[in-house]
Amino acid sequence: MVTPDSIKQSITAGLDCQHVEVSGDGHHWEAVIVSPAFRGKSRVQQHQLVYQALGDRMREEIHALSMKTLTPEQWSG
C-alpha cells in the first residue's frame, strides 16, 4: 500500500535529502524535497533524481506525483 511515509522512505533511501514532505489522497501525491544533490541541476534533472530514487514504484504504484524540488539554499532562502 502506498502511504506518504512509504514514499518518503523510498525517496530518502535513494537520495541524500535534508527535508522531505509528502502528502496526498492515495491517488495523487505531492512532495517537497530538499537535497544538496539538486545543486547545479535543471528542474528536469532534479525530478529525474527523485524518479530514480523511487525506481519501480513510480511505474507500478505511484501514478501521479507532483513535486517541488529545492536546494538547501533555496529552502532556507
PDB file of N, H, CA, C and O in Angstrom:
ATOM      1  N   MET A   1       0.840  -1.187   0.000  1.00  0.00           N
ATOM      2  CA  MET A   1       0.000   0.000   0.000  1.00  0.00           C
ATOM      3  C   MET A   1       0.886   1.251   0.000  1.00  0.00           C
ATOM      4  O   MET A   1       1.896   1.319   0.701  1.00  0.00           O
ATOM      5  N   VAL A   2       0.488   2.213  -0.785  1.00  0.00           N
ATOM      6  H   VAL A   2      -0.332   2.158  -1.354  1.00  0.00           H
ATOM      7  CA  VAL A   2       1.244   3.445  -0.890  1.00  0.00           C
ATOM      8  C   VAL A   2       0.756   4.416   0.191  1.00  0.00           C
ATOM      9  O   VAL A   2      -0.434   4.719   0.282  1.00  0.00           O
ATOM     10  N   THR A   3       1.688   4.891   0.998  1.00  0.00           N
ATOM     11  H   THR A   3       2.655   4.645   0.925  1.00  0.00           H
ATOM     12  CA  THR A   3       1.381   5.890   2.027  1.00  0.00           C
ATOM     13  C   THR A   3       2.389   7.024   1.894  1.00  0.00           C
ATOM     14  O   THR A   3       3.445   6.847   1.286  1.00  0.00           O
ATOM     15  N   PRO A   4       2.074   8.184   2.454  1.00  0.00           N
ATOM     16  CA  PRO A   4       3.062   9.269   2.422  1.00  0.00           C
ATOM     17  C   PRO A   4       4.398   8.836   3.027  1.00  0.00           C
ATOM     18  O   PRO A   4       5.458   9.169   2.496  1.00  0.00           O
ATOM     19  N   ASP A   5       4.348   8.094   4.140  1.00  0.00           N
ATOM     20  H   ASP A   5       3.487   7.825   4.572  1.00  0.00           H
ATOM     21  CA  ASP A   5       5.593   7.654   4.775  1.00  0.00           C
ATOM     22  C   ASP A   5       6.382   6.696   3.894  1.00  0.00           C
ATOM     23  O   ASP A   5       7.611   6.762   3.854  1.00  0.00           O
ATOM     24  N   SER A   6       5.689   5.804   3.188  1.00  0.00           N
ATOM     25  H   SER A   6       4.691   5.750   3.221  1.00  0.00           H
ATOM     26  CA  SER A   6       6.413   4.848   2.338  1.00  0.00           C
ATOM     27  C   SER A   6       7.074   5.558   1.157  1.00  0.00           C
ATOM     28  O   SER A   6       8.170   5.178   0.747  1.00  0.00           O
ATOM     29  N   ILE A   7       6.425   6.575   0.611  1.00  0.00           N
ATOM     30  H   ILE A   7       5.534   6.884   0.944  1.00  0.00           H
ATOM     31  CA  ILE A   7       7.029   7.359  -0.466  1.00  0.00           C
ATOM     32  C   ILE A   7       8.239   8.117   0.074  1.00  0.00           C
ATOM     33  O   ILE A   7       9.298   8.141  -0.553  1.00  0.00           O
ATOM     34  N   LYS A   8       8.073   8.736   1.240  1.00  0.00           N
ATOM     35  H   LYS A   8       7.213   8.716   1.750  1.00  0.00           H
ATOM     36  CA  LYS A   8       9.174   9.478   1.862  1.00  0.00           C
ATOM     37  C   LYS A   8      10.364   8.549   2.108  1.00  0.00           C
ATOM     38  O   LYS A   8      11.502   8.922   1.826  1.00  0.00           O
ATOM     39  N   GLN A   9      10.118   7.361   2.625  1.00  0.00           N
ATOM     40  H   GLN A   9       9.193   7.058   2.854  1.00  0.00           H
ATOM     41  CA  GLN A   9      11.197   6.407   2.891  1.00  0.00           C
ATOM     42  C   GLN A   9      11.917   6.017   1.615  1.00  0.00           C
ATOM     43  O   GLN A   9      13.144   5.911   1.607  1.00  0.00           O
ATOM     44  N   SER A  10      11.182   5.804   0.542  1.00  0.00           N
ATOM     45  H   SER A  10      10.186   5.891   0.548  1.00  0.00           H
ATOM     46  CA  SER A  10      11.810   5.447  -0.732  1.00  0.00           C
ATOM     47  C   SER A  10      12.687   6.576  -1.256  1.00  0.00           C
ATOM     48  O   SER A  10      13.785   6.338  -1.757  1.00  0.00           O
ATOM     49  N   ILE A  11      12.197   7.802  -1.137  1.00  0.00           N
ATOM     50  H   ILE A  11      11.304   7.995  -0.730  1.00  0.00           H
ATOM     51  CA  ILE A  11      12.968   8.949  -1.620  1.00  0.00           C
ATOM     52  C   ILE A  11      14.241   9.104  -0.790  1.00  0.00           C
ATOM     53  O   ILE A  11      15.327   9.268  -1.347  1.00  0.00           O
ATOM     54  N   THR A  12      14.115   9.052   0.531  1.00  0.00           N
ATOM     55  H   THR A  12      13.233   8.919   0.984  1.00  0.00           H
ATOM     56  CA  THR A  12      15.287   9.270   1.383  1.00  0.00           C
ATOM     57  C   THR A  12      16.271   8.110   1.317  1.00  0.00           C
ATOM     58  O   THR A  12      17.459   8.299   1.579  1.00  0.00           O
ATOM     59  N   ALA A  13      15.807   6.928   0.976  1.00  0.00           N
ATOM     60  H   ALA A  13      14.842   6.775   0.763  1.00  0.00           H
ATOM     61  CA  ALA A  13      16.716   5.786   0.844  1.00  0.00           C
ATOM     62  C   ALA A  13      17.590   5.916  -0.400  1.00  0.00           C
ATOM     63  O   ALA A  13      18.712   5.411  -0.430  1.00  0.00           O
ATOM     64  N   GLY A  14      17.075   6.592  -1.426  1.00  0.00           N
ATOM     65  H   GLY A  14      16.163   7.002  -1.402  1.00  0.00           H
ATOM     66  CA  GLY A  14      17.803   6.671  -2.683  1.00  0.00           C
ATOM     67  C   GLY A  14      18.406   8.030  -2.994  1.00  0.00           C
ATOM     68  O   GLY A  14      19.043   8.207  -4.032  1.00  0.00           O
ATOM     69  N   LEU A  15      18.206   8.996  -2.094  1.00  0.00           N
ATOM     70  H   LEU A  15      17.688   8.852  -1.250  1.00  0.00           H
ATOM     71  CA  LEU A  15      18.649  10.359  -2.379  1.00  0.00           C
ATOM     72  C   LEU A  15      18.983  11.044  -1.059  1.00  0.00           C
ATOM     73  O   LEU A  15      18.225  10.948  -0.094  1.00  0.00           O
ATOM     74  N   ASP A  16      20.119  11.735  -1.022  1.00  0.00           N
ATOM     75  H   ASP A  16      20.734  11.812  -1.806  1.00  0.00           H
ATOM     76  CA  ASP A  16      20.520  12.485   0.167  1.00  0.00           C
ATOM     77  C   ASP A  16      19.602  13.697   0.310  1.00  0.00           C
ATOM     78  O   ASP A  16      19.688  14.642  -0.473  1.00  0.00           O
ATOM     79  N   CYS A  17      18.728  13.665   1.307  1.00  0.00           N
ATOM     80  H   CYS A  17      18.659  12.897   1.943  1.00  0.00           H
ATOM     81  CA  CYS A  17      17.743  14.729   1.477  1.00  0.00           C
ATOM     82  C   CYS A  17      17.897  15.391   2.841  1.00  0.00           C
ATOM     83  O   CYS A  17      18.198  14.736   3.839  1.00  0.00           O
ATOM     84  N   GLN A  18      17.686  16.683   2.859  1.00  0.00           N
ATOM     85  H   GLN A  18      17.441  17.215   2.049  1.00  0.00           H
ATOM     86  CA  GLN A  18      17.664  17.410   4.125  1.00  0.00           C
ATOM     87  C   GLN A  18      16.244  17.569   4.638  1.00  0.00           C
ATOM     88  O   GLN A  18      16.022  17.760   5.833  1.00  0.00           O
ATOM     89  N   HIS A  19      15.279  17.489   3.723  1.00  0.00           N
ATOM     90  H   HIS A  19      15.459  17.333   2.751  1.00  0.00           H
ATOM     91  CA  HIS A  19      13.878  17.651   4.112  1.00  0.00           C
ATOM     92  C   HIS A  19      13.006  16.993   3.046  1.00  0.00           C
ATOM     93  O   HIS A  19      13.233  17.159   1.848  1.00  0.00           O
ATOM     94  N   VAL A  20      12.008  16.247   3.503  1.00  0.00           N
ATOM     95  H   VAL A  20      11.824  16.112   4.477  1.00  0.00           H
ATOM     96  CA  VAL A  20      11.034  15.657   2.574  1.00  0.00           C
ATOM     97  C   VAL A  20       9.667  15.721   3.237  1.00  0.00           C
ATOM     98  O   VAL A  20       9.492  15.292   4.378  1.00  0.00           O
ATOM     99  N   GLU A  21       8.704  16.262   2.503  1.00  0.00           N
ATOM    100  H   GLU A  21       8.847  16.610   1.576  1.00  0.00           H
ATOM    101  CA  GLU A  21       7.300  16.252   2.932  1.00  0.00           C
ATOM    102  C   GLU A  21       6.506  15.574   1.817  1.00  0.00           C
ATOM    103  O   GLU A  21       6.693  15.888   0.641  1.00  0.00           O
ATOM    104  N   VAL A  22       5.632  14.658   2.177  1.00  0.00           N
ATOM    105  H   VAL A  22       5.480  14.404   3.132  1.00  0.00           H
ATOM    106  CA  VAL A  22       4.775  14.009   1.184  1.00  0.00           C
ATOM    107  C   VAL A  22       3.343  14.034   1.707  1.00  0.00           C
ATOM    108  O   VAL A  22       3.086  13.707   2.866  1.00  0.00           O
ATOM    109  N   SER A  23       2.426  14.424   0.846  1.00  0.00           N
ATOM    110  H   SER A  23       2.634  14.689  -0.096  1.00  0.00           H
ATOM    111  CA  SER A  23       1.004  14.388   1.185  1.00  0.00           C
ATOM    112  C   SER A  23       0.234  13.904  -0.028  1.00  0.00           C
ATOM    113  O   SER A  23       0.736  13.927  -1.152  1.00  0.00           O
ATOM    114  N   GLY A  24      -0.997  13.465   0.217  1.00  0.00           N
ATOM    115  H   GLY A  24      -1.405  13.447   1.130  1.00  0.00           H
ATOM    116  CA  GLY A  24      -1.814  13.025  -0.903  1.00  0.00           C
ATOM    117  C   GLY A  24      -3.045  12.287  -0.448  1.00  0.00           C
ATOM    118  O   GLY A  24      -3.269  12.080   0.745  1.00  0.00           O
ATOM    119  N   ASP A  25      -3.839  11.894  -1.422  1.00  0.00           N
ATOM    120  H   ASP A  25      -3.657  12.062  -2.391  1.00  0.00           H
ATOM    121  CA  ASP A  25      -5.124  11.257  -1.141  1.00  0.00           C
ATOM    122  C   ASP A  25      -5.138   9.762  -1.486  1.00  0.00           C
ATOM    123  O   ASP A  25      -6.196   9.133  -1.493  1.00  0.00           O
ATOM    124  N   GLY A  26      -3.967   9.204  -1.771  1.00  0.00           N
ATOM    125  H   GLY A  26      -3.107   9.715  -1.766  1.00  0.00           H
ATOM    126  CA  GLY A  26      -3.906   7.796  -2.146  1.00  0.00           C
ATOM    127  C   GLY A  26      -3.798   7.597  -3.643  1.00  0.00           C
ATOM    128  O   GLY A  26      -3.392   6.528  -4.098  1.00  0.00           O
ATOM    129  N   HIS A  27      -4.152   8.606  -4.410  1.00  0.00           N
ATOM    130  H   HIS A  27      -4.482   9.474  -4.040  1.00  0.00           H
ATOM    131  CA  HIS A  27      -4.050   8.541  -5.866  1.00  0.00           C
ATOM    132  C   HIS A  27      -3.144   9.628  -6.413  1.00  0.00           C
ATOM    133  O   HIS A  27      -2.347   9.386  -7.319  1.00  0.00           O
ATOM    134  N   HIS A  28      -3.266  10.817  -5.864  1.00  0.00           N
ATOM    135  H   HIS A  28      -3.914  11.014  -5.128  1.00  0.00           H
ATOM    136  CA  HIS A  28      -2.457  11.959  -6.281  1.00  0.00           C
ATOM    137  C   HIS A  28      -1.581  12.371  -5.104  1.00  0.00           C
ATOM    138  O   HIS A  28      -2.065  12.564  -3.988  1.00  0.00           O
ATOM    139  N   TRP A  29      -0.293  12.501  -5.370  1.00  0.00           N
ATOM    140  H   TRP A  29       0.100  12.345  -6.276  1.00  0.00           H
ATOM    141  CA  TRP A  29       0.673  12.793  -4.321  1.00  0.00           C
ATOM    142  C   TRP A  29       1.411  14.089  -4.621  1.00  0.00           C
ATOM    143  O   TRP A  29       1.623  14.449  -5.779  1.00  0.00           O
ATOM    144  N   GLU A  30       1.798  14.782  -3.553  1.00  0.00           N
ATOM    145  H   GLU A  30       1.625  14.489  -2.612  1.00  0.00           H
ATOM    146  CA  GLU A  30       2.605  15.996  -3.663  1.00  0.00           C
ATOM    147  C   GLU A  30       3.793  15.839  -2.734  1.00  0.00           C
ATOM    148  O   GLU A  30       3.660  15.339  -1.617  1.00  0.00           O
ATOM    149  N   ALA A  31       4.958  16.270  -3.203  1.00  0.00           N
ATOM    150  H   ALA A  31       5.066  16.675  -4.111  1.00  0.00           H
ATOM    151  CA  ALA A  31       6.162  16.167  -2.387  1.00  0.00           C
ATOM    152  C   ALA A  31       6.964  17.455  -2.475  1.00  0.00           C
ATOM    153  O   ALA A  31       7.045  18.088  -3.528  1.00  0.00           O
ATOM    154  N   VAL A  32       7.555  17.828  -1.349  1.00  0.00           N
ATOM    155  H   VAL A  32       7.489  17.314  -0.494  1.00  0.00           H
ATOM    156  CA  VAL A  32       8.553  18.893  -1.284  1.00  0.00           C
ATOM    157  C   VAL A  32       9.843  18.209  -0.866  1.00  0.00           C
ATOM    158  O   VAL A  32       9.911  17.585   0.192  1.00  0.00           O
ATOM    159  N   ILE A  33      10.868  18.331  -1.704  1.00  0.00           N
ATOM    160  H   ILE A  33      10.813  18.838  -2.564  1.00  0.00           H
ATOM    161  CA  ILE A  33      12.112  17.605  -1.479  1.00  0.00           C
ATOM    162  C   ILE A  33      13.269  18.599  -1.517  1.00  0.00           C
ATOM    163  O   ILE A  33      13.429  19.342  -2.485  1.00  0.00           O
ATOM    164  N   VAL A  34      14.078  18.605  -0.450  1.00  0.00           N
ATOM    165  H   VAL A  34      13.948  18.001   0.336  1.00  0.00           H
ATOM    166  CA  VAL A  34      15.236  19.479  -0.357  1.00  0.00           C
ATOM    167  C   VAL A  34      16.479  18.599  -0.321  1.00  0.00           C
ATOM    168  O   VAL A  34      16.641  17.782   0.585  1.00  0.00           O
ATOM    169  N   SER A  35      17.358  18.767  -1.311  1.00  0.00           N
ATOM    170  H   SER A  35      17.226  19.431  -2.047  1.00  0.00           H
ATOM    171  CA  SER A  35      18.544  17.923  -1.402  1.00  0.00           C
ATOM    172  C   SER A  35      19.729  18.704  -1.952  1.00  0.00           C
ATOM    173  O   SER A  35      19.582  19.480  -2.896  1.00  0.00           O
ATOM    174  N   PRO A  36      20.916  18.498  -1.356  1.00  0.00           N
ATOM    175  CA  PRO A  36      22.109  19.108  -1.938  1.00  0.00           C
ATOM    176  C   PRO A  36      22.441  18.520  -3.310  1.00  0.00           C
ATOM    177  O   PRO A  36      23.173  19.137  -4.085  1.00  0.00           O
ATOM    178  N   ALA A  37      21.917  17.349  -3.612  1.00  0.00           N
ATOM    179  H   ALA A  37      21.323  16.848  -2.983  1.00  0.00           H
ATOM    180  CA  ALA A  37      22.150  16.719  -4.921  1.00  0.00           C
ATOM    181  C   ALA A  37      21.532  17.526  -6.054  1.00  0.00           C
ATOM    182  O   ALA A  37      21.886  17.321  -7.215  1.00  0.00           O
ATOM    183  N   PHE A  38      20.614  18.438  -5.742  1.00  0.00           N
ATOM    184  H   PHE A  38      20.327  18.604  -4.799  1.00  0.00           H
ATOM    185  CA  PHE A  38      19.944  19.239  -6.768  1.00  0.00           C
ATOM    186  C   PHE A  38      20.777  20.434  -7.232  1.00  0.00           C
ATOM    187  O   PHE A  38      20.451  21.067  -8.236  1.00  0.00           O
ATOM    188  N   ARG A  39      21.842  20.738  -6.508  1.00  0.00           N
ATOM    189  H   ARG A  39      22.107  20.223  -5.693  1.00  0.00           H
ATOM    190  CA  ARG A  39      22.657  21.907  -6.866  1.00  0.00           C
ATOM    191  C   ARG A  39      23.195  21.779  -8.291  1.00  0.00           C
ATOM    192  O   ARG A  39      23.746  20.744  -8.665  1.00  0.00           O
ATOM    193  N   GLY A  40      23.031  22.837  -9.076  1.00  0.00           N
ATOM    194  H   GLY A  40      22.583  23.678  -8.772  1.00  0.00           H
ATOM    195  CA  GLY A  40      23.580  22.875 -10.420  1.00  0.00           C
ATOM    196  C   GLY A  40      22.808  22.052 -11.439  1.00  0.00           C
ATOM    197  O   GLY A  40      23.249  21.912 -12.580  1.00  0.00           O
ATOM    198  N   LYS A  41      21.665  21.505 -11.048  1.00  0.00           N
ATOM    199  H   LYS A  41      21.307  21.618 -10.121  1.00  0.00           H
ATOM    200  CA  LYS A  41      20.877  20.680 -11.962  1.00  0.00           C
ATOM    201  C   LYS A  41      19.605  21.419 -12.377  1.00  0.00           C
ATOM    202  O   LYS A  41      19.063  22.226 -11.621  1.00  0.00           O
ATOM    203  N   SER A  42      19.144  21.128 -13.586  1.00  0.00           N
ATOM    204  H   SER A  42      19.584  20.472 -14.199  1.00  0.00           H
ATOM    205  CA  SER A  42      17.878  21.710 -14.046  1.00  0.00           C
ATOM    206  C   SER A  42      16.726  21.052 -13.294  1.00  0.00           C
ATOM    207  O   SER A  42      16.908  20.015 -12.657  1.00  0.00           O
ATOM    208  N   ARG A  43      15.561  21.645 -13.366  1.00  0.00           N
ATOM    209  H   ARG A  43      15.413  22.488 -13.883  1.00  0.00           H
ATOM    210  CA  ARG A  43      14.370  21.078 -12.717  1.00  0.00           C
ATOM    211  C   ARG A  43      14.112  19.658 -13.226  1.00  0.00           C
ATOM    212  O   ARG A  43      13.774  18.772 -12.442  1.00  0.00           O
ATOM    213  N   VAL A  44      14.268  19.442 -14.524  1.00  0.00           N
ATOM    214  H   VAL A  44      14.543  20.162 -15.161  1.00  0.00           H
ATOM    215  CA  VAL A  44      14.062  18.099 -15.092  1.00  0.00           C
ATOM    216  C   VAL A  44      15.060  17.109 -14.487  1.00  0.00           C
ATOM    217  O   VAL A  44      14.682  16.003 -14.103  1.00  0.00           O
ATOM    218  N   GLN A  45      16.329  17.505 -14.402  1.00  0.00           N
ATOM    219  H   GLN A  45      16.636  18.404 -14.714  1.00  0.00           H
ATOM    220  CA  GLN A  45      17.342  16.623 -13.823  1.00  0.00           C
ATOM    221  C   GLN A  45      17.048  16.337 -12.348  1.00  0.00           C
ATOM    222  O   GLN A  45      17.263  15.222 -11.874  1.00  0.00           O
ATOM    223  N   GLN A  46      16.562  17.338 -11.634  1.00  0.00           N
ATOM    224  H   GLN A  46      16.387  18.244 -12.019  1.00  0.00           H
ATOM    225  CA  GLN A  46      16.199  17.138 -10.231  1.00  0.00           C
ATOM    226  C   GLN A  46      15.073  16.116 -10.106  1.00  0.00           C
ATOM    227  O   GLN A  46      15.130  15.224  -9.260  1.00  0.00           O
ATOM    228  N   HIS A  47      14.062  16.245 -10.940  1.00  0.00           N
ATOM    229  H   HIS A  47      14.015  16.970 -11.628  1.00  0.00           H
ATOM    230  CA  HIS A  47      12.937  15.308 -10.907  1.00  0.00           C
ATOM    231  C   HIS A  47      13.403  13.907 -11.293  1.00  0.00           C
ATOM    232  O   HIS A  47      12.923  12.918 -10.739  1.00  0.00           O
ATOM    233  N   GLN A  48      14.331  13.820 -12.236  1.00  0.00           N
ATOM    234  H   GLN A  48      14.721  14.623 -12.686  1.00  0.00           H
ATOM    235  CA  GLN A  48      14.857  12.510 -12.625  1.00  0.00           C
ATOM    236  C   GLN A  48      15.552  11.825 -11.451  1.00  0.00           C
ATOM    237  O   GLN A  48      15.445  10.608 -11.299  1.00  0.00           O
ATOM    238  N   LEU A  49      16.256  12.582 -10.626  1.00  0.00           N
ATOM    239  H   LEU A  49      16.343  13.571 -10.750  1.00  0.00           H
ATOM    240  CA  LEU A  49      16.891  12.009  -9.443  1.00  0.00           C
ATOM    241  C   LEU A  49      15.850  11.418  -8.494  1.00  0.00           C
ATOM    242  O   LEU A  49      16.060  10.349  -7.921  1.00  0.00           O
ATOM    243  N   VAL A  50      14.730  12.119  -8.332  1.00  0.00           N
ATOM    244  H   VAL A  50      14.559  12.988  -8.798  1.00  0.00           H
ATOM    245  CA  VAL A  50      13.662  11.615  -7.461  1.00  0.00           C
ATOM    246  C   VAL A  50      13.049  10.351  -8.073  1.00  0.00           C
ATOM    247  O   VAL A  50      12.805   9.371  -7.367  1.00  0.00           O
ATOM    248  N   TYR A  51      12.801  10.377  -9.386  1.00  0.00           N
ATOM    249  H   TYR A  51      12.999  11.172  -9.959  1.00  0.00           H
ATOM    250  CA  TYR A  51      12.254   9.192 -10.050  1.00  0.00           C
ATOM    251  C   TYR A  51      13.185   7.994  -9.903  1.00  0.00           C
ATOM    252  O   TYR A  51      12.726   6.871  -9.695  1.00  0.00           O
ATOM    253  N   GLN A  52      14.491   8.230 -10.011  1.00  0.00           N
ATOM    254  H   GLN A  52      14.863   9.142 -10.180  1.00  0.00           H
ATOM    255  CA  GLN A  52      15.457   7.149  -9.830  1.00  0.00           C
ATOM    256  C   GLN A  52      15.374   6.588  -8.420  1.00  0.00           C
ATOM    257  O   GLN A  52      15.439   5.374  -8.228  1.00  0.00           O
ATOM    258  N   ALA A  53      15.231   7.464  -7.433  1.00  0.00           N
ATOM    259  H   ALA A  53      15.179   8.451  -7.589  1.00  0.00           H
ATOM    260  CA  ALA A  53      15.129   7.018  -6.041  1.00  0.00           C
ATOM    261  C   ALA A  53      13.875   6.168  -5.832  1.00  0.00           C
ATOM    262  O   ALA A  53      13.890   5.206  -5.063  1.00  0.00           O
ATOM    263  N   LEU A  54      12.804   6.526  -6.513  1.00  0.00           N
ATOM    264  H   LEU A  54      12.792   7.307  -7.137  1.00  0.00           H
ATOM    265  CA  LEU A  54      11.554   5.772  -6.373  1.00  0.00           C
ATOM    266  C   LEU A  54      11.560   4.485  -7.199  1.00  0.00           C
ATOM    267  O   LEU A  54      10.827   3.544  -6.894  1.00  0.00           O
ATOM    268  N   GLY A  55      12.379   4.449  -8.232  1.00  0.00           N
ATOM    269  H   GLY A  55      12.975   5.213  -8.480  1.00  0.00           H
ATOM    270  CA  GLY A  55      12.532   3.233  -9.037  1.00  0.00           C
ATOM    271  C   GLY A  55      11.225   2.694  -9.589  1.00  0.00           C
ATOM    272  O   GLY A  55      10.417   3.438 -10.145  1.00  0.00           O
ATOM    273  N   ASP A  56      11.026   1.397  -9.430  1.00  0.00           N
ATOM    274  H   ASP A  56      11.682   0.793  -8.978  1.00  0.00           H
ATOM    275  CA  ASP A  56       9.845   0.718  -9.973  1.00  0.00           C
ATOM    276  C   ASP A  56       8.540   1.207  -9.352  1.00  0.00           C
ATOM    277  O   ASP A  56       7.474   1.071  -9.952  1.00  0.00           O
ATOM    278  N   ARG A  57       8.624   1.766  -8.171  1.00  0.00           N
ATOM    279  H   ARG A  57       9.490   1.877  -7.684  1.00  0.00           H
ATOM    280  CA  ARG A  57       7.398   2.255  -7.521  1.00  0.00           C
ATOM    281  C   ARG A  57       6.704   3.309  -8.381  1.00  0.00           C
ATOM    282  O   ARG A  57       5.477   3.412  -8.372  1.00  0.00           O
ATOM    283  N   MET A  58       7.492   4.095  -9.126  1.00  0.00           N
ATOM    284  H   MET A  58       8.488   4.011  -9.133  1.00  0.00           H
ATOM    285  CA  MET A  58       6.892   5.132  -9.977  1.00  0.00           C
ATOM    286  C   MET A  58       6.048   4.497 -11.070  1.00  0.00           C
ATOM    287  O   MET A  58       5.006   5.040 -11.435  1.00  0.00           O
ATOM    288  N   ARG A  59       6.472   3.373 -11.592  1.00  0.00           N
ATOM    289  H   ARG A  59       7.319   2.932 -11.296  1.00  0.00           H
ATOM    290  CA  ARG A  59       5.721   2.718 -12.667  1.00  0.00           C
ATOM    291  C   ARG A  59       4.576   1.865 -12.125  1.00  0.00           C
ATOM    292  O   ARG A  59       3.518   1.769 -12.746  1.00  0.00           O
ATOM    293  N   GLU A  60       4.790   1.261 -10.986  1.00  0.00           N
ATOM    294  H   GLU A  60       5.650   1.339 -10.481  1.00  0.00           H
ATOM    295  CA  GLU A  60       3.844   0.252 -10.509  1.00  0.00           C
ATOM    296  C   GLU A  60       2.843   0.743  -9.474  1.00  0.00           C
ATOM    297  O   GLU A  60       1.703   0.278  -9.445  1.00  0.00           O
ATOM    298  N   GLU A  61       3.257   1.682  -8.621  1.00  0.00           N
ATOM    299  H   GLU A  61       4.183   2.060  -8.644  1.00  0.00           H
ATOM    300  CA  GLU A  61       2.389   2.057  -7.505  1.00  0.00           C
ATOM    301  C   GLU A  61       1.990   3.520  -7.497  1.00  0.00           C
ATOM    302  O   GLU A  61       0.853   3.859  -7.169  1.00  0.00           O
ATOM    303  N   ILE A  62       2.923   4.384  -7.857  1.00  0.00           N
ATOM    304  H   ILE A  62       3.847   4.109  -8.123  1.00  0.00           H
ATOM    305  CA  ILE A  62       2.693   5.821  -7.737  1.00  0.00           C
ATOM    306  C   ILE A  62       2.415   6.369  -9.128  1.00  0.00           C
ATOM    307  O   ILE A  62       3.313   6.432  -9.968  1.00  0.00           O
ATOM    308  N   HIS A  63       1.187   6.759  -9.365  1.00  0.00           N
ATOM    309  H   HIS A  63       0.458   6.707  -8.683  1.00  0.00           H
ATOM    310  CA  HIS A  63       0.803   7.143 -10.722  1.00  0.00           C
ATOM    311  C   HIS A  63       0.774   8.648 -10.942  1.00  0.00           C
ATOM    312  O   HIS A  63       0.875   9.116 -12.076  1.00  0.00           O
ATOM    313  N   ALA A  64       0.637   9.408  -9.855  1.00  0.00           N
ATOM    314  H   ALA A  64       0.555   9.028  -8.934  1.00  0.00           H
ATOM    315  CA  ALA A  64       0.596  10.862 -10.003  1.00  0.00           C
ATOM    316  C   ALA A  64       1.363  11.487  -8.847  1.00  0.00           C
ATOM    317  O   ALA A  64       0.915  11.463  -7.700  1.00  0.00           O
ATOM    318  N   LEU A  65       2.517  12.042  -9.165  1.00  0.00           N
ATOM    319  H   LEU A  65       2.881  12.062 -10.096  1.00  0.00           H
ATOM    320  CA  LEU A  65       3.342  12.696  -8.150  1.00  0.00           C
ATOM    321  C   LEU A  65       3.774  14.055  -8.675  1.00  0.00           C
ATOM    322  O   LEU A  65       4.491  14.154  -9.670  1.00  0.00           O
ATOM    323  N   SER A  66       3.327  15.097  -7.991  1.00  0.00           N
ATOM    324  H   SER A  66       2.744  15.016  -7.182  1.00  0.00           H
ATOM    325  CA  SER A  66       3.842  16.428  -8.324  1.00  0.00           C
ATOM    326  C   SER A  66       4.853  16.770  -7.245  1.00  0.00           C
ATOM    327  O   SER A  66       4.644  16.480  -6.067  1.00  0.00           O
ATOM    328  N   MET A  67       5.942  17.384  -7.653  1.00  0.00           N
ATOM    329  H   MET A  67       6.112  17.619  -8.610  1.00  0.00           H
ATOM    330  CA  MET A  67       6.976  17.669  -6.674  1.00  0.00           C
ATOM    331  C   MET A  67       7.558  19.052  -6.844  1.00  0.00           C
ATOM    332  O   MET A  67       7.608  19.617  -7.937  1.00  0.00           O
ATOM    333  N   LYS A  68       7.993  19.568  -5.721  1.00  0.00           N
ATOM    334  H   LYS A  68       7.952  19.109  -4.834  1.00  0.00           H
ATOM    335  CA  LYS A  68       8.740  20.816  -5.677  1.00  0.00           C
ATOM    336  C   LYS A  68      10.121  20.429  -5.168  1.00  0.00           C
ATOM    337  O   LYS A  68      10.265  19.954  -4.042  1.00  0.00           O
ATOM    338  N   THR A  69      11.136  20.633  -6.003  1.00  0.00           N
ATOM    339  H   THR A  69      11.019  21.019  -6.919  1.00  0.00           H
ATOM    340  CA  THR A  69      12.497  20.268  -5.638  1.00  0.00           C
ATOM    341  C   THR A  69      13.300  21.537  -5.387  1.00  0.00           C
ATOM    342  O   THR A  69      13.247  22.490  -6.166  1.00  0.00           O
ATOM    343  N   LEU A  70      14.044  21.530  -4.284  1.00  0.00           N
ATOM    344  H   LEU A  70      14.087  20.757  -3.651  1.00  0.00           H
ATOM    345  CA  LEU A  70      14.798  22.712  -3.878  1.00  0.00           C
ATOM    346  C   LEU A  70      16.179  22.309  -3.377  1.00  0.00           C
ATOM    347  O   LEU A  70      16.362  21.228  -2.817  1.00  0.00           O
ATOM    348  N   THR A  71      17.139  23.189  -3.585  1.00  0.00           N
ATOM    349  H   THR A  71      16.991  24.068  -4.039  1.00  0.00           H
ATOM    350  CA  THR A  71      18.444  23.015  -2.938  1.00  0.00           C
ATOM    351  C   THR A  71      18.308  23.521  -1.497  1.00  0.00           C
ATOM    352  O   THR A  71      17.360  24.241  -1.186  1.00  0.00           O
ATOM    353  N   PRO A  72      19.240  23.153  -0.620  1.00  0.00           N
ATOM    354  CA  PRO A  72      19.171  23.676   0.756  1.00  0.00           C
ATOM    355  C   PRO A  72      19.185  25.208   0.789  1.00  0.00           C
ATOM    356  O   PRO A  72      18.535  25.814   1.641  1.00  0.00           O
ATOM    357  N   GLU A  73      19.919  25.832  -0.127  1.00  0.00           N
ATOM    358  H   GLU A  73      20.447  25.340  -0.819  1.00  0.00           H
ATOM    359  CA  GLU A  73      19.961  27.290  -0.176  1.00  0.00           C
ATOM    360  C   GLU A  73      18.605  27.876  -0.552  1.00  0.00           C
ATOM    361  O   GLU A  73      18.182  28.880   0.021  1.00  0.00           O
ATOM    362  N   GLN A  74      17.927  27.257  -1.507  1.00  0.00           N
ATOM    363  H   GLN A  74      18.271  26.442  -1.972  1.00  0.00           H
ATOM    364  CA  GLN A  74      16.594  27.729  -1.897  1.00  0.00           C
ATOM    365  C   GLN A  74      15.604  27.536  -0.752  1.00  0.00           C
ATOM    366  O   GLN A  74      14.739  28.383  -0.528  1.00  0.00           O
ATOM    367  N   TRP A  75      15.729  26.425  -0.030  1.00  0.00           N
ATOM    368  H   TRP A  75      16.432  25.737  -0.213  1.00  0.00           H
ATOM    369  CA  TRP A  75      14.821  26.100   1.066  1.00  0.00           C
ATOM    370  C   TRP A  75      14.957  27.102   2.201  1.00  0.00           C
ATOM    371  O   TRP A  75      13.960  27.543   2.772  1.00  0.00           O
ATOM    372  N   SER A  76      16.203  27.462   2.529  1.00  0.00           N
ATOM    373  H   SER A  76      17.013  27.104   2.066  1.00  0.00           H
ATOM    374  CA  SER A  76      16.417  28.382   3.644  1.00  0.00           C
ATOM    375  C   SER A  76      16.209  29.830   3.240  1.00  0.00           C
ATOM    376  O   SER A  76      16.040  30.710   4.084  1.00  0.00           O
ATOM    377  N   GLY A  77      16.224  30.065   1.907  1.00  0.00           N
ATOM    378  H   GLY A  77      16.361  29.350   1.222  1.00  0.00           H
ATOM    379  CA  GLY A  77      16.177  31.339   1.277  1.00  0.00           C
ATOM    380  C   GLY A  77      15.275  32.363   1.766  1.00  0.00           C
ATOM    381  O   GLY A  77      15.236  33.465   1.219  1.00  0.00           O
TER     382      GLY A  77
END
